[in-house]
Amino acid sequence: MIQALSNPAAPGSNLPLPAASAFVRRAVGLGLAGCALGWVVQSLVLATTRPTGLGFVALGLLPLHVGGAAGVCVELLRTSPWRSWAQRCGFGRPTAAAAVRVLGTLLWLGGLVSAVHWASAALCRLVGLESAPSPLLTVLATATGGGVLVAAFVVLLWAPLVEEVLFRFLLPEALAAARVAYAGAWSALVFALAHGVPAYIPGLLLLGLTLQHLRRQHGGLWAPILAHGLYNAFSLAGWLYLARPT
C-alpha cells in the first residue's frame, strides 16, 4: 500500500509516468480551469436560486465532473486518435481473475467504509456538524421518472468513470511528476474533501486509498472504476432501504 501511494503508476502500465507527464500536466491544467469556471457558474446560480431535482444534479456536476472531464477530452482530442484514448487514460487490460479479486475486496471494503461513515457521522452529530446524506442520494430518494434515471446514471456510471480518471490517474500522476511524496494519498484526500460532506471524509479517504491500491495492483483504471461503481450501487441500495417509509 505504501509503495502504491508513493508511486501511483501501475506496474506494466501502457503509459509510464515519464512519457505521460506532459499529457497529464496539460490535462490537469485544463481540468482545473474547467473546474474553476464551473465553480463560478455554480456560485452565480446559487446566489439567485435553489435548484431541485434534475437541476440540482446538473448543477452539482458542473464544478468537478464536467470541468475535469472537459479538460481531459480537450487534451485527448488535441493529441491522440480516439482508438488510443483508453490507453492514454491508463485503463489497462482487465482479466477475469483480477475482477474476482476486486469483488472480494468489496466484501470487506463496503463494511469497513460503512462502519467508518457511521462512526464519523455520530461524531459530527456530537459536535454539531452536518451529517446529511449526499445530495445526489437525496435526489434519488425524492425524484420521480427521469430524475431517478439521471441521478442513478450519475451515481453508478458517470461518477465512478470520471472520478477515477481524475483522482486515480491525472491528479496522482501530476503530483508524482512534481515529485510530491505519497501522491496517491494526497489525491485520495482531495477525493474525500471534494464530496463536501464532513461526515463522509474519513470513509471516503479510506475508499480512495483502497481504489489507488487497486489501480496499482491490477495495472490500470478498470479495477477501481469497477470497485467504485459497485460500491456506489451497494451503498445506494442500503441507503434507500434504510430511508424507505415505514
N, C-alpha and C positions, 0 to 999 in steps of 0.2 A: 504493500500500500504506500509506504513512504517513498519507494522508488518511483511509483506511478505519479505521485504528487510532485516529485522533484523534476521529472522529465515526462511531460504529458504525451509525447509522441509514442504511438503504439509500436511494438516490435514488428518488423516485417511490413510496416506501412508502405503503401504505394506513393506516399507523399512525405518524405522525410523532412524534418524541420528546416535544414539549410535551404533546400530547394523551395520550400513553401513560404519562407519568411516574407518575401516581397509581396506575394499574393495575399498572405494573411494580414500584413500591415495595411495594405490598401483597402482590403475588405473590412477590417476593423474600423479604419478611419471613416469610410463611407457609412458603415453601420452606425457608428456613434453620431455622425452628422444626421442620419435619418432619425435616430432616437431623439436627438435634441430638437429637431423640427417637430417630431410627434409630441414631445412634452409641451412645446409652445402651443400647438393646436389644442391639446388636451386642456391646458390651463385656460385658454381663451374660452373654450366651450363650457367648462365647469364654472367659469365666472358668471355665466349668464343663464345656465340651465342645469338641471339634474336629470340626465337621460336614464331611461329604464329599459329592460328587455334587450332587444336586438341593438338598440342604440348604445346601451352600456357596453355590450360585448364588443361592438365596433370601436368605441372609444378606448376601452381597455387594451385593445390590440395595437393602437397607434404608436405609443412611445417605444416599446421594446421590440415586439414581434415584427411589425411592418417595417419599422425603420431599419432594424438589423438585417432582416431578410432582403430588403431592397438593396442595402449596401453590398451584400454578398452577390445578389443577382447581377447588379451592375458590373461588378468586377468579373464575374463569370462570363457575362456577355462580351466584355471587352477583351478577355484574354484566352478564352477556351471554347472549343466546339462543344455543342451540347452533349455529345456522346461521352465526354470526359468529365462532366460536371460531378458525378458521384465520386470519381477518383479524386478530383481536386478538393472536394469537401471531406475527404478522408473516411468514406463509408466502409471500405474494406469488403471482404467476401464472407458472408455468413455460412456456417456449417450446421448440420442438424445436431451434432453432439454439443456444440457450443450453445445452441438455442436451448437445449435441455438444461445445461448448466445455468443459463440466465434465468430460466423458470425456477430452478432450485433456489437461486439467490433470492428471488422474490418471496419465497415461502417464509424466510426469516426476516428479510428486509421490511416487508409490509408490517409485520407485527412489531418489530423494533421501532420503526419510524412512527407508527400509530401510538405506541407507548410514550415515546418522546413528545409527540404532539399533545397527548393527554396531560402529561406532567407539566409541560411548558404553558399550556392553556390554563391549568389550575394555578400556576404561579402568577400568570398575567392577571387573572381574576383577583388573586390575593392582593396584588399591588395596584389594582385599579386600571390596568391596561386593557384595551380592546382585544378580544379573542374570538371575534366573529369568523364564520367560515369564509372561504374565498368568494368574492363577488360573483364569479362565474358559476360556482356551485349554487349560489342563491338564485341566479337567473334560471338555472336548470330546474330548481325546485318550484319556481313560481311561474315560469313561462309556459306557453302553450304553443302547439303547432310548430311553425317554422323556427320560433325562438329556441325550442328544445333541441331541434336538429342542429342549428348553428352552434349553440353552446356546447353540445356534445361533440361536434366535429372539432371545435377548438380544444376542448379538454383532452380528447382521446387521440387525435391525429395531428392537428396543427401544432399545438404547444410542444409535444414531445419532439417532433421533427425540427422545428425552428430553434427551440431552446437547446437541444443537444448540439446542433451546428454552432450556435453562438457560444455556449458555455462549456462544451466539452471539446471543441475544436478551435474556433477562432480566438477566443479570449485566452485560454491557457497557452496556445501556441505563440500568440503575440507576447504574452508575459515571459514565456521561456526565451523567445528571441531577444527580449530586452534583458535577459539574464536575471530575472526575478526568481528567487528561490521559492520552491513549493508553489509553482504556478497553478497547478491543479487545485490546490487548497484555496488559494485566493479566488479562483474562478468559481469554486463551489460556494464560497461566502457571498460573492456578488449574486450568484443564482438565488441564494436564500433571501438576501435582502431585497432583490428585485420584485418579489411577490408581495411585499408591502404589508404583511400581517405579522406583528411581533410574535404571536404565539407559534407561528409556523417556522420561525428562523432556525431553531436548533434541529428540528426534524428534517427540514429541507437541506440544511448543511450536511447532515449525515447522508441523506439521499444523494446529494451532489457528489460527495466524496466516493460513495459506492459506485455511482454511474461513471465517474472518472476512472475508477479501478477497472470496471467492466470494459471501458474503451481500450485501455492498455492491454488487458488480459486477452481480449478476443480480436485485437488487431483492427479496430475501426469503430465507426459510429453506430452501425446497425444494432449492436448489442445494447448500448444504453438507450437508444430510441425504443427498442422493443421493451426493455425493462421499464422505461419511463411511461410508455403508453399503457402497459398492463398495470403498473402501479396506480396510475390515474383511474383506470377502469375499476380496480378493486376498491380504491378509496371512494370513488363516486358511488358505487353500489352500496358500500357500507354507510356512507353519509346519507344517501336518500332513504335507506332502510330506517336509520335512526330518526330521520326528520319526518317520516310519514305520519299522517294524522292518526291518532289513537281513538 
